[in-house]
Amino acid sequence: MFTAYSISLSALSADSNAIDAVGNDLANLNTTGYKATEVEFQDLMSQTIGTAGNGAQIGMGVAPVSTQALYTQGTLTTTNGPTDAAIQGNGFFVVQNPSTNQTLYTRDGSFQVNSSGTLVTQDGDAVQGWSAVNGVINSSGPVGNLTLPLGTVIPATATTTMSITANLDSSSAAGTQFSAPIQVIDSLGQSHTLSVNFTQTSANNWKYTVTIPSADLSSGGNNQIASGTMTFNSDGELTSPAQSSDPQNLTISGLADGAADLKIAWSLFNSSGNSNITQYATASGVGGTTQNGVAAGQISNVSLQNGGLLVATYSNGQQSTVGQLALANIPNPDSLISVGNNELEASPETGGIAVGAANTGGLGQVVAGSLENSTVDIATEFTNLLSYERSYQAASRVITATDQTIQDTLALIQG
């Protein structure tokens, strides 16, 4: 009779813990990367009453419940956060606690860049990966903190090629002038506006000069850097200078800012062999200009790309890959121990953990600008909650019935 108390108490304890597990799941309904838990019940060893031939086995109750995280794929929500990332498939992000140097694992990709330029989690743990060296990422090397070179200035690249797409009005009278400006960059990153000036001399014939503002030259004075003539055929195509002599070489020396002399190849023809300068009976105009110079720049924005690539955008419009996220392949993730803050640590049962780049070695894809939702299903959790609640009530009724039976028995003895 008294065994019924311990049996029922074990049920109350197990159901209470199961209800706690449901409560924790529901509390993390909106936690990024959270994995729902499964509660497991096990019976205790039975006792045998009577002889072996006609004996009866009576259970001793339920063992303390165990919980196990179910590592199923959560749905992905697009956030467009520049440093948000989600894992589609197998794997965990690798982070390091800066105060303990402990390596931890998470499915929560809510990352940000701190004041020192390090990619960190919401709680300040450093995200691990491979930093680019001279623009090259070695994903087979050791991982480390992904730190951006904030404040570093990338040098300017001087203009070496340029082209102008323009039309000259064939119906213009002799002496008609038209000017096409184009900006070029010197070795110090300073921009200069060149003017290509066209003057019609006769039908199908134009002369041109290329000038730079006198203030851009240390000597001032003569600012003409090139001159020549252009001839067009009856189809409006450039015939002289001929394509065989393309490009036209321009030299700009004695810049006032002390930059190196500019040597620019001016392409009059495109890669298809057609002339960039045409002469048709329509208003003169510039269709576009191109040049390959780049001003100096600093990092203005950082974003993650699919595959876990960390890309820096500079103030001069250039982009470069500065790092790549590392993923951990853990064959038995249910052995991981939760340490809070959406992070997990390895246990003695975890075994070997392989670290690699996304889409390698059985690892999943890193989807940029997205986060993985919690796998908690509210309908399932409420169904479990009702089941555990009824089990708890039933166990309490057993205690009440047992107590009443004992009281009745004592009353008979005393009577």
C-alpha positions in Angstrom: 0.0 0.0 0.0 2.7 2.5 1.0 4.5 1.7 -2.3 1.7 3.5 -4.1 2.8 6.7 -2.5 6.4 6.5 -3.9 5.0 5.4 -7.3 2.6 8.3 -7.5 5.2 10.7 -6.3 7.6 9.6 -9.0 4.8 10.3 -11.5 4.2 13.7 -10.1 7.9 14.5 -10.3 8.2 13.3 -13.9 5.1 15.0 -15.1 6.2 18.2 -13.3 9.5 18.1 -15.1 7.8 17.3 -18.4 5.5 20.4 -17.9 8.6 22.5 -17.3 10.1 21.2 -20.5 7.0 22.2 -22.4 7.0 25.6 -20.7 10.6 26.1 -21.8 9.8 25.2 -25.4 6.9 27.6 -25.5 9.0 30.4 -23.9 11.4 29.9 -26.8 8.8 29.9 -29.5 10.4 32.9 -31.2 14.0 32.2 -30.2 16.3 32.2 -33.3 17.8 28.8 -34.0 16.1 27.1 -31.0 15.4 23.4 -31.2 12.3 21.9 -29.6 12.9 19.2 -27.0 11.4 15.8 -26.7 10.5 14.4 -23.3 11.3 10.7 -22.7 9.7 8.6 -19.9 11.1 5.3 -18.6 9.6 2.9 -16.1 11.4 1.8 -13.0 12.4 -1.8 -12.2 9.5 -4.0 -11.2 9.1 -6.1 -8.1 7.8 -9.7 -8.1 5.2 -10.8 -5.6 4.5 -14.5 -5.1 6.2 -17.6 -6.4 7.8 -17.8 -9.7 5.0 -19.9 -11.1 2.1 -17.6 -10.2 3.8 -14.4 -9.1 2.9 -10.9 -10.2 5.1 -8.1 -11.2 4.3 -4.7 -9.9 6.1 -1.6 -11.3 7.9 0.8 -9.0 6.9 3.9 -10.9 8.5 6.2 -13.5 12.1 7.2 -13.7 13.2 10.9 -13.8 12.4 12.2 -17.3 15.1 12.9 -19.8 14.9 15.6 -22.6 16.5 15.6 -26.0 16.7 18.4 -28.5 15.3 17.5 -31.9 17.8 18.9 -34.5 15.4 19.3 -37.3 15.6 22.1 -39.9 13.8 25.3 -38.9 12.2 27.5 -41.5 14.2 30.5 -42.7 12.9 34.1 -42.5 14.4 36.7 -44.7 15.6 39.7 -42.6 17.8 41.5 -45.1 20.1 42.2 -42.1 23.6 42.7 -43.7 25.3 40.4 -41.2 22.4 37.9 -40.5 23.0 34.4 -41.6 21.1 31.0 -41.4 22.2 27.5 -42.0 20.2 25.4 -44.4 21.1 21.9 -43.6 23.7 20.4 -41.3 26.2 22.3 -39.2 26.6 24.9 -36.5 28.3 28.3 -36.4 31.5 28.3 -34.3 31.9 31.1 -31.7 34.4 31.8 -28.9 33.7 33.3 -25.5 36.3 36.1 -25.1 36.4 35.8 -21.3 36.9 32.1 -21.1 38.3 31.3 -24.6 35.7 28.5 -24.7 34.6 27.3 -28.1 30.8 27.2 -28.4 28.3 26.3 -31.1 25.1 27.9 -32.2 22.4 27.9 -35.0 21.7 31.6 -34.2 23.2 33.8 -37.0 22.2 37.1 -35.5 25.7 38.6 -36.0 27.0 42.2 -35.8 30.3 44.0 -36.0 31.5 45.5 -32.8 33.5 48.7 -32.3 36.8 46.9 -32.8 35.7 45.5 -36.1 35.1 41.9 -34.9 32.1 39.9 -36.1 30.3 38.9 -32.9 27.0 37.3 -31.6 24.4 39.3 -29.8 26.2 38.5 -26.5 29.6 39.5 -27.8 31.1 36.1 -28.5 33.6 36.2 -31.4 32.4 34.4 -34.6 35.0 32.1 -35.9 36.2 31.7 -39.5 39.0 32.4 -41.9 40.3 35.9 -42.6 41.5 36.7 -46.2 45.2 37.2 -46.7 45.9 39.4 -49.7 42.4 38.7 -50.9 42.8 34.9 -50.6 40.9 32.7 -48.1 42.4 29.4 -46.9 39.6 27.4 -45.5 41.9 24.5 -44.7 43.8 26.5 -42.2 43.1 27.2 -38.5 40.0 29.3 -37.6 40.1 32.6 -35.7 38.2 35.7 -35.0 36.8 37.4 -38.1 38.1 41.0 -37.6 37.7 43.7 -40.2 40.4 46.2 -41.0 38.2 49.2 -40.0 39.9 52.5 -40.7 42.3 51.0 -43.2 42.6 53.0 -46.4 42.9 51.1 -49.7 45.2 52.9 -52.1 44.0 54.7 -55.2 44.5 53.2 -58.6 45.5 55.6 -61.4 43.5 55.7 -64.6 45.3 53.8 -67.4 42.4 53.3 -69.9 39.4 55.4 -70.9 36.7 55.5 -73.5 33.9 57.9 -74.6 30.8 56.8 -76.4 29.5 59.9 -78.3 27.8 61.0 -81.5 28.9 64.1 -83.5 26.1 65.8 -85.5 26.8 65.2 -89.2 24.5 68.1 -90.2 26.5 70.6 -88.2 28.1 73.5 -90.1 31.8 73.9 -90.3 33.2 75.4 -87.1 30.6 73.8 -84.9 32.1 72.7 -81.6 31.1 70.0 -79.1 32.8 69.1 -75.8 32.7 65.7 -74.0 34.0 65.7 -70.3 35.4 62.6 -68.6 36.8 62.2 -65.1 40.1 60.4 -64.5 42.0 59.5 -61.3 45.7 60.1 -60.6 48.0 57.9 -58.4 47.0 59.9 -55.2 43.3 59.4 -55.8 42.6 62.9 -57.0 40.1 63.3 -59.8 40.7 65.5 -62.9 38.1 66.4 -65.5 39.4 66.0 -69.0 37.6 67.8 -71.9 37.6 66.2 -75.3 36.7 69.1 -77.6 35.5 68.4 -81.2 35.3 71.0 -84.0 33.9 70.2 -87.4 36.3 71.3 -90.2 34.3 70.0 -93.2 31.8 67.3 -94.1 32.9 64.0 -92.4 36.0 65.7 -90.9 36.5 66.8 -87.3 39.5 67.9 -85.3 39.8 67.2 -81.6 41.8 68.4 -78.6 42.1 67.0 -75.1 42.5 69.5 -72.3 42.9 69.5 -68.5 42.1 72.5 -66.3 45.2 74.7 -65.9 44.8 74.7 -62.1 45.5 70.9 -62.2 49.0 71.5 -63.6 51.9 72.7 -61.5 53.1 74.9 -64.4 49.6 76.2 -65.3 49.6 77.7 -68.8 49.2 75.3 -71.7 46.6 72.7 -70.7 46.3 70.9 -74.0 47.6 67.3 -73.7 46.6 65.8 -77.1 45.2 66.8 -80.5 44.3 65.2 -83.8 41.8 64.7 -86.5 38.9 62.3 -87.1 37.4 61.2 -90.4 34.1 59.4 -90.9 32.7 57.4 -93.8 29.3 57.8 -95.5 27.9 55.3 -92.9 28.9 57.6 -90.0 31.7 55.2 -88.8 35.1 56.3 -87.8 37.8 55.5 -90.4 40.7 57.6 -89.2 42.3 57.1 -86.8 42.0 53.5 -88.0 41.3 50.6 -85.6 44.8 49.3 -86.2 46.2 52.3 -84.5 43.9 52.1 -81.5 44.2 53.2 -78.7 45.4 56.8 -78.7 47.9 57.3 -75.9 47.6 60.4 -73.7 50.2 61.6 -71.3 49.6 64.1 -68.5 52.7 65.2 -66.6 53.4 67.9 -64.0 50.2 67.4 -61.9 49.9 70.1 -59.3 49.1 67.6 -56.5 52.4 65.8 -56.9 50.9 62.6 -58.3 52.8 60.5 -60.8 52.4 61.3 -64.5 49.2 59.8 -66.0 49.6 57.6 -69.1 46.1 56.8 -70.5 45.1 54.7 -73.4 42.0 56.3 -75.0 40.1 53.6 -76.9 38.2 54.8 -79.9 36.9 51.3 -80.8 35.0 48.8 -78.6 35.8 45.1 -78.3 33.4 44.3 -81.2 35.4 46.5 -83.5 32.8 49.2 -83.7 33.8 52.9 -83.2 32.9 54.5 -79.9 32.6 57.9 -81.8 30.0 58.1 -84.5 28.7 60.8 -86.9 25.0 60.7 -87.6 22.5 63.4 -88.4 21.3 63.8 -84.8 22.2 66.1 -82.0 25.7 65.7 -80.7 25.8 64.0 -77.3 27.6 61.7 -74.9 26.2 58.2 -74.5 28.6 57.2 -71.7 32.2 57.3 -70.4 34.4 54.6 -68.8 37.7 54.7 -67.0 39.5 52.2 -64.8 40.9 54.6 -62.1 39.7 54.2 -58.5 40.0 56.8 -55.7 41.3 55.8 -52.3 38.6 54.4 -50.0 37.7 53.1 -46.5 35.3 50.4 -45.4 31.8 51.8 -45.4 29.7 48.7 -45.1 30.1 45.0 -44.3 27.8 42.2 -45.4 27.6 38.4 -45.5 27.0 36.7 -48.8 25.6 33.2 -49.5 28.2 30.6 -48.6 29.3 32.6 -45.5 31.6 35.0 -47.4 32.2 38.3 -45.5 32.4 41.1 -48.0 33.5 44.7 -47.3 32.3 47.6 -49.4 34.5 50.7 -49.6 33.7 54.3 -49.9 35.0 54.3 -53.5 32.5 51.7 -54.6 35.0 48.8 -54.5 34.3 45.5 -52.8 36.5 42.8 -51.5 36.1 39.5 -49.6 37.7 39.8 -46.2 36.7 36.5 -44.6 34.5 33.4 -44.5 32.4 31.9 -41.7 33.4 28.4 -40.4 30.8 25.7 -39.8 31.1 22.8 -37.4 30.0 19.3 -38.4 28.8 17.5 -35.2 27.7 13.9 -35.9 25.7 13.6 -32.6 24.4 17.1 -31.8 22.0 15.6 -29.1 25.2 15.2 -27.0 25.7 19.0 -26.9 25.0 20.9 -23.6 23.0 24.1 -23.6 24.9 27.0 -21.8 22.3 29.7 -22.6 22.3 32.6 -25.0 21.4 30.2 -27.8 24.8 28.5 -27.5 26.0 24.9 -26.9 29.1 23.3 -25.7 30.6 19.9 -26.4 30.3 17.1 -23.9 32.6 14.1 -23.4 30.1 12.1 -25.5 30.3 14.5 -28.5 33.5 13.1 -30.0 35.3 14.5 -32.9 34.1 17.8 -34.4 35.1 18.7 -38.0 35.2 22.4 -39.0 34.9 23.5 -42.6 33.3 25.9 -45.1 29.7 25.7 -46.1 28.8 23.1 -48.7 31.8 21.0 -48.0 32.2 17.8 -46.0 28.5 17.2 -45.5 27.9 20.7 -44.2 24.9 22.8 -45.2 24.6 26.1 -47.0 24.9 29.5 -45.3 22.0 31.7 -46.5 22.8 35.4 -46.1 20.2 37.9 -44.9 18.1 35.3 -43.2 17.6 33.7 -39.8 16.4 30.2 -38.8 13.2 30.1 -36.8 12.5 28.1 -33.7 11.3 24.5 -34.4 8.8 24.7 -31.6 5.3 23.8 -32.8 2.7 25.5 -30.6 0.0 22.9 -31.4 2.2 20.0 -30.5 3.3 21.7 -27.3 -0.2 22.4 -26.1 -1.2 18.8 -26.8 1.7 17.5 -24.7 0.9 20.0 -22.0 -2.7 18.6 -21.7 -1.4 15.1 -21.7 1.1 15.8 -18.9 -1.5 17.7 -16.9 -3.9 14.8 -17.0 -1.2 12.4 -16.0 -0.3 14.7 -13.1 -3.9 14.8 -12.0 -4.3 11.0 -12.2 -1.2 10.5 -10.1 -2.5 12.9 -7.5 -5.8 11.0 -7.4 -3.9 7.8 -6.7 -2.3 9.5 -3.7 -5.7 10.7 -2.5 -7.2 7.2 -3.0 -4.3 5.6 -1.2 -4.5 8.0 1.7 -8.3 7.4 2.0 -7.8 3.7 2.0 -5.2 3.9 4.8 -7.5 6.2 6.8 -10.3 3.7 6.4 -8.1 0.8 7.4 -6.9 2.7 10.5 -10.5 3.5 11.4 -11.4 -0.2 11.3 -8.5 -1.1 13.5 -9.3 1.6 16.0 -13.0 0.6 16.0 
